[in-house]
Amino acid sequence: MLILPIKKKWLDMIISGEKKEEYREIKPYYTARFRNYWGNPVYWNEPHRVMFRNGYSKESPAVIVDCTLSIKSGNPACGAEPGKKYYVLSILQYIRGNEK
């Protein structure tokens, strides 16, 4: 499973169902991580499990969701800069969490 760090504010919005997308900058680091996990971009629309964790400890608040991946502009209300392209993890289904 892919584990990605996330700020508490965004984690809480995912838990509440208010935030349906998470953004990552298009940089070599994320290009490599997403390619290793999703493979060829042809498969990006296939759901994969992702854990968003607020911190690096196993006890940190976290949620597990099913996501697809794309490249597009994001919603400024959810942390994206207007007009900027991002890797967008679209949250399809909340699986479980240990949120506190």
Phi, psi and omega in degrees: 000141177279130179245124182236136176287151181209147177288150183305318180304314182287324177299314179299322179291326176293315180300319181284348182088000181287327182252119183252359179221146173236142187246145173225139180296148177278097181222159180307324181302308181286328176302314180294315182297314182290322178294321178295326184270312182270335184083212181302140179306340177301332184264003184297337180276000175274129182297139175227151177281134178226138173255127171258124185232132179271078182128179185250354179279149176297339180270356180295149177304135183207158173226151174246130182223161170265132184226155163248167184235141176208175173239121179192178175286152181251177180272120179301330178293344181247020172104359181272149174279136180303132176079355181270140178273142181224163159286127182244119174265108180273121184277117182266321186206133173279125181264301178190170178202169174240029183304146184245000000 
